[in-house]
């Protein structure tokens, strides 16, 4: 009996060696189970990390496409930098990230995305919050870096109400004074006046729940405004600190990573004060590269968090490693 079994086994092995297994094995392989329609869209993007005793949740509201011509530099140089960074020469696809800070006492949202007023490729923040297990009603405060639509539109519903009904909305006084001013709007070219709409909608929606602050103020324990004026009159970064752990949310201190990291002197057309925006970016980049403070940026590839280091005359960005905790 054993000799017979062993002989059969040897025969199978020898048959395989002779090529007979080519006709036997395919019959043993099951049909593929992976055949399915292509998804055609990206999954909702949410990323969490610890910062001391705080929790930071990065959420991708979507993206916007802008032409390289908005960068105020020789366009051949811009093209070279984009291609060297692995980006297409045009258009430039900018992520729109938001950051939720759970301090243990408060839920604070840093910027709110652009809602569908930016078009169909943005406005995913409500779905991101749901995926993160948070409701709009739970948000205690919303801190806006500046009053451009891709940061502020997401605070207001399509009907003009509060997207975060229980939240206090905080915006720097200098930005509110400018973007909330009918006189400043009237000075602008007619085709630029739509840029005042986000602030007007937010002011109307939040009323007494909109509270201005001065650049440099601490807004809540662990989150302090950092003066970063230049992109707008009241552009504010936010230093988030828990114990010794720090993270600087830099808003629109930069827009296009492969261009403005190696060449921080390059500005964008929609900087309110080109020289001030340039000086602010250089100062902030120098500071965080020297002290190792990680940054969180609205327009960095999701989740938009990492560290800067000096590289030649410019800087290089090292994304933070993904965390599971």
C-alpha positions as a printed NumPy array, in Angstrom:
array([[  0.   ,   0.   ,   0.   ],
       [  2.715,   2.477,   1.036],
       [  4.864,   1.521,  -1.939],
       [  1.937,   2.197,  -4.249],
       [  1.248,   5.612,  -2.746],
       [  4.915,   6.586,  -2.889],
       [  5.1  ,   5.406,  -6.475],
       [  2.089,   7.56 ,  -7.367],
       [  3.681,  10.57 ,  -5.7  ],
       [  6.93 ,   9.999,  -7.52 ],
       [  5.042,   9.698, -10.755],
       [  3.331,  13.037, -10.173],
       [  6.636,  14.722,  -9.429],
       [  8.26 ,  13.224, -12.474],
       [  5.297,  14.167, -14.621],
       [  5.584,  17.741, -13.387],
       [  9.269,  17.743, -14.207],
       [  8.415,  16.499, -17.688],
       [  5.919,  19.323, -18.199],
       [  2.69 ,  17.374, -17.597],
       [  1.834,  19.742, -14.732],
       [  1.286,  22.486, -17.293],
       [ -1.975,  20.807, -18.195],
       [ -2.913,  19.798, -14.642],
       [ -2.201,  22.93 , -12.567],
       [ -4.398,  25.47 , -14.396],
       [ -7.409,  23.348, -13.568],
       [ -6.516,  23.698,  -9.884],
       [ -6.331,  27.551,  -9.997],
       [ -9.673,  29.237,  -9.131],
       [-11.179,  31.901, -11.338],
       [-10.017,  35.487, -10.524],
       [-12.159,  37.275,  -7.947],
       [-10.693,  40.768,  -8.553],
       [-12.681,  41.619, -11.663],
       [-14.813,  44.665, -10.857],
       [-15.756,  48.043, -12.365],
       [-13.157,  50.796, -11.875],
       [-14.054,  52.994,  -8.891],
       [-13.535,  56.249, -10.791],
       [-12.979,  58.373,  -7.69 ],
       [-10.739,  58.721,  -4.663],
       [-11.778,  57.627,  -1.199],
       [-12.462,  60.3  ,   1.417],
       [ -9.088,  61.298,   2.847],
       [ -8.623,  61.557,   6.631],
       [ -5.336,  61.219,   8.524],
       [ -4.799,  61.388,  12.285],
       [ -1.643,  61.989,  14.283],
       [ -0.724,  62.716,  17.876],
       [  0.806,  66.025,  18.93 ],
       [  1.653,  65.719,  22.595],
       [ -1.704,  65.143,  24.249],
       [ -3.527,  66.744,  21.295],
       [ -4.874,  64.929,  18.264],
       [ -4.534,  66.411,  14.775],
       [ -6.821,  65.219,  11.984],
       [ -5.918,  66.266,   8.451],
       [ -8.798,  66.242,   5.983],
       [ -8.687,  66.757,   2.226],
       [-11.467,  69.077,   1.078],
       [-10.511,  68.593,  -2.563],
       [ -8.316,  70.376,  -5.072],
       [ -8.137,  73.312,  -7.447],
       [ -6.293,  73.633, -10.755],
       [ -4.457,  76.887, -11.421],
       [ -2.161,  77.925, -14.288],
       [  1.61 ,  78.277, -13.764],
       [  1.32 ,  81.878, -14.931],
       [  0.13 ,  82.905, -11.457],
       [  3.699,  82.338, -10.246],
       [  5.588,  85.603, -10.523],
       [  8.762,  84.33 , -12.144],
       [ 10.21 ,  83.459, -15.526],
       [  7.873,  80.813, -16.891],
       [ 10.683,  78.642, -18.27 ],
       [ 12.155,  78.512, -14.763],
       [  8.73 ,  77.655, -13.353],
       [  8.336,  74.861, -15.909],
       [ 11.784,  73.483, -15.077],
       [ 11.034,  73.481, -11.327],
       [  7.626,  71.849, -11.801],
       [  9.03 ,  69.068, -13.976],
       [ 11.953,  68.524, -11.597],
       [  9.43 ,  68.101,  -8.789],
       [  7.457,  65.504, -10.736],
       [  4.565,  67.845, -11.511],
       [  3.164,  68.419, -15.001],
       [  4.041,  71.787, -16.489],
       [  0.335,  72.714, -16.475],
       [ -2.109,  72.933, -14.883],
       [ -0.905,  72.975, -11.279],
       [ -3.211,  70.849,  -9.13 ],
       [ -3.266,  72.236,  -5.591],
       [ -4.739,  70.162,  -2.754],
       [ -6.99 ,  71.965,  -0.273],
       [ -6.349,  70.56 ,   3.205],
       [ -7.997,  71.413,   6.515],
       [ -6.831,  70.479,  10.002],
       [ -8.92 ,  69.591,  13.035],
       [ -7.263,  70.005,  16.433],
       [ -8.7  ,  68.122,  19.393],
       [ -7.159,  69.713,  22.485],
       [ -9.114,  67.476,  24.852],
       [-11.271,  70.445,  25.819],
       [-12.179,  71.812,  22.384],
       [-12.5  ,  70.813,  18.767],
       [-10.874,  73.562,  16.706],
       [-10.927,  73.535,  12.895],
       [ -8.093,  75.328,  11.098],
       [ -9.527,  76.569,   7.777],
       [-12.666,  75.112,   6.266],
       [-11.999,  74.442,   2.602],
       [-13.813,  75.89 ,  -0.358],
       [-17.194,  74.118,  -0.422],
       [-18.741,  73.6  ,  -3.837],
       [-18.285,  77.301,  -4.619],
       [-14.804,  76.301,  -5.794],
       [-16.345,  73.786,  -8.169],
       [-17.029,  70.045,  -8.171],
       [-13.478,  69.089,  -7.132],
       [-13.777,  70.642,  -3.66 ],
       [-16.294,  70.686,  -0.82 ],
       [-15.616,  67.232,   0.686],
       [-15.091,  68.522,   4.229],
       [-18.543,  67.401,   5.492],
       [-17.868,  63.837,   4.294],
       [-14.372,  63.963,   5.825],
       [-15.803,  65.012,   9.176],
       [-18.29 ,  62.156,   9.011],
       [-15.489,  59.704,   8.208],
       [-13.575,  61.087,  11.193],
       [-16.593,  60.523,  13.447],
       [-17.229,  64.233,  14.005],
       [-20.37 ,  66.267,  13.351],
       [-20.434,  69.916,  12.336],
       [-22.368,  70.642,  15.53 ],
       [-19.429,  69.418,  17.645],
       [-16.953,  71.982,  16.309],
       [-16.308,  74.581,  19.012],
       [-14.211,  77.095,  17.092],
       [-13.047,  77.661,  13.518],
       [ -9.818,  79.6  ,  12.952],
       [ -9.341,  80.984,   9.444],
       [ -5.859,  81.781,   8.157],
       [ -7.263,  84.378,   5.734],
       [-10.406,  85.289,   3.849],
       [ -9.821,  83.68 ,   0.452],
       [-12.564,  81.358,  -0.759],
       [-10.624,  78.087,  -0.559],
       [-10.261,  78.647,   3.193],
       [-13.465,  80.452,   4.169],
       [-16.254,  79.318,   1.827],
       [-16.557,  76.04 ,   3.728],
       [-17.835,  77.834,   6.836],
       [-21.14 ,  78.704,   5.15 ],
       [-23.874,  76.422,   3.795],
       [-25.116,  76.773,   0.209],
       [-28.21 ,  78.47 ,   1.652],
       [-26.108,  81.045,   3.499],
       [-26.338,  79.604,   7.022],
       [-23.639,  78.476,   9.443],
       [-21.982,  75.232,   8.435],
       [-20.843,  74.929,  12.058],
       [-23.906,  76.104,  13.972],
       [-22.367,  76.08 ,  17.454],
       [-18.917,  77.375,  16.56 ],
       [-17.185,  80.668,  17.146],
       [-15.562,  81.822,  13.886],
       [-12.21 ,  83.588,  14.412],
       [-10.554,  85.758,  11.751],
       [ -7.75 ,  88.3  ,  12.155],
       [ -9.049,  91.853,  12.438],
       [ -6.767,  93.091,   9.662],
       [ -8.276,  90.592,   7.239],
       [-11.838,  91.344,   8.312],
       [-11.235,  95.085,   7.995],
       [-10.025,  94.601,   4.428],
       [-12.223,  91.82 ,   3.041],
       [-15.312,  93.014,   4.922],
       [-14.982,  96.553,   3.577],
       [-17.332,  97.742,   0.851],
       [-14.933, 100.619,   0.19 ],
       [-12.011,  98.249,  -0.464],
       [-14.213,  96.116,  -2.714],
       [-15.222,  99.19 ,  -4.713],
       [-11.549, 100.043,  -5.337],
       [-10.891,  96.667,  -6.929],
       [-11.286,  96.   , -10.672],
       [-14.781,  94.75 , -11.382],
       [-13.574,  91.29 , -12.37 ],
       [-11.838,  90.939,  -8.97 ],
       [-14.712,  91.912,  -6.716],
       [-15.906,  88.336,  -6.294],
       [-12.917,  87.844,  -4.   ],
       [-14.813,  89.811,  -1.32 ],
       [-17.749,  87.386,  -1.391],
       [-16.41 ,  84.748,   1.065],
       [-15.958,  87.317,   3.833],
       [-19.337,  88.928,   3.168],
       [-21.105,  85.569,   3.365],
       [-19.282,  84.557,   6.554],
       [-19.99 ,  87.903,   8.239],
       [-23.68 ,  87.629,   7.383],
       [-23.924,  83.996,   8.506],
       [-22.058,  84.14 ,  11.814],
       [-22.999,  87.59 ,  13.102],
       [-22.154,  87.767,  16.814],
       [-20.45 ,  84.351,  16.56 ],
       [-17.717,  85.938,  14.431],
       [-14.948,  87.294,  16.647],
       [-11.905,  89.142,  15.375],
       [ -8.456,  88.817,  16.928],
       [ -5.148,  90.609,  16.655],
       [ -2.247,  88.832,  14.982],
       [ -0.062,  87.197,  17.617],
       [ -2.897,  86.491,  20.074],
       [ -3.379,  83.172,  21.831],
       [ -6.887,  82.108,  20.839],
       [ -7.24 ,  79.104,  23.129],
       [ -4.763,  77.251,  25.355],
       [ -2.366,  75.516,  22.975],
       [ -3.187,  77.486,  19.804],
       [ -1.653,  80.88 ,  19.088],
       [ -1.855,  83.157,  16.058],
       [  1.432,  83.911,  14.305],
       [  1.644,  87.095,  12.227],
       [  2.134,  86.031,   8.594],
       [  0.727,  89.065,   6.784],
       [  1.633,  89.512,   3.138],
       [ -0.516,  87.042,   1.255],
       [ -3.413,  89.04 ,   2.704],
       [ -3.386,  91.963,   5.186],
       [ -4.241,  89.701,   8.116],
       [ -2.888,  86.336,   7.041],
       [ -2.309,  84.264,  10.191],
       [ -0.418,  81.062,  10.793],
       [ -1.332,  79.034,  13.894],
       [  1.164,  77.534,  16.294],
       [ -0.344,  74.451,  17.903],
       [  1.516,  73.296,  20.998],
       [  0.963,  70.513,  23.515],
       [  3.804,  70.172,  25.998],
       [  7.028,  70.224,  24.018],
       [  5.325,  69.115,  20.776],
       [  4.608,  71.847,  18.243],
       [  3.064,  72.152,  14.781],
       [  2.79 ,  75.334,  12.695],
       [ -0.233,  75.544,  10.383],
       [  1.093,  77.861,   7.673],
       [ -2.04 ,  78.502,   5.594],
       [ -1.028,  80.075,   2.293],
       [  2.539,  80.951,   3.242],
       [  3.263,  78.707,   0.26 ],
       [  1.174,  77.394,  -2.638],
       [  3.347,  75.369,  -5.035],
       [  5.773,  73.029,  -3.286],
       [  8.219,  72.187,  -6.148],
       [  8.596,  75.891,  -6.95 ],
       [  8.43 ,  77.788,  -3.666],
       [ 10.454,  75.403,  -1.493],
       [ 13.595,  75.555,  -3.652],
       [ 12.877,  79.174,  -4.639],
       [ 10.985,  80.846,  -1.757],
       [ 11.419,  84.276,  -3.327],
       [  8.83 ,  83.389,  -5.994],
       [  5.43 ,  84.872,  -5.197],
       [  1.936,  84.331,  -6.625],
       [ -0.212,  86.867,  -8.437],
       [ -2.848,  86.884,  -5.712],
       [ -0.437,  87.87 ,  -2.943],
       [ -1.805,  91.144,  -1.571],
       [  1.696,  92.545,  -0.964],
       [  4.323,  90.744,  -3.032],
       [  7.357,  91.975,  -1.101],
       [  5.787,  91.292,   2.294],
       [  4.592,  87.822,   1.242],
       [  8.108,  86.991,   0.039],
       [  9.734,  88.205,   3.259],
       [  7.178,  86.39 ,   5.426],
       [  7.717,  83.084,   3.598],
       [ 11.504,  83.314,   3.899],
       [ 11.297,  84.173,   7.598],
       [  8.897,  81.338,   8.43 ],
       [ 10.824,  78.803,   6.349],
       [ 14.105,  79.816,   7.988],
       [ 12.579,  79.51 ,  11.454],
       [ 10.95 ,  76.095,  11.088],
       [ 13.95 ,  74.65 ,   9.252],
       [ 16.244,  75.829,  12.047],
       [ 14.162,  74.668,  15.02 ],
       [ 12.601,  71.551,  13.468],
       [  8.984,  72.583,  13.994],
       [  6.785,  70.548,  11.613],
       [  4.398,  72.423,   9.35 ],
       [  0.855,  71.746,   8.196],
       [  0.012,  73.393,   4.876],
       [ -3.272,  73.794,   3.045],
       [ -1.736,  73.28 ,  -0.395],
       [  0.796,  70.526,   0.272],
       [ -0.042,  67.023,  -0.995],
       [ -2.343,  65.365,   1.561],
       [ -1.998,  65.086,   4.503],
       [  0.181,  68.157,   4.148],
       [  2.314,  67.649,   7.262],
       [  6.091,  67.362,   7.501],
       [  9.355,  69.184,   8.122],
       [ 11.432,  71.652,   6.14 ],
       [ 15.211,  71.556,   5.96 ],
       [ 17.714,  73.789,   4.249],
       [ 18.797,  72.599,   0.8  ],
       [ 21.258,  74.829,  -1.039],
       [ 19.813,  78.316,  -1.234],
       [ 16.281,  76.997,  -0.676],
       [ 14.486,  74.288,   1.233],
       [ 13.367,  70.673,   0.905],
       [ 10.249,  69.136,   2.416],
       [ 10.193,  65.777,   4.208],
       [  6.651,  64.448,   4.648],
       [  5.804,  63.117,   8.097],
       [  5.59 ,  59.324,   8.208],
       [  2.111,  57.854,   8.319],
       [  0.969,  56.978,  11.821],
       [ -1.185,  54.277,  13.325],
       [ -2.06 ,  54.848,  16.965]])
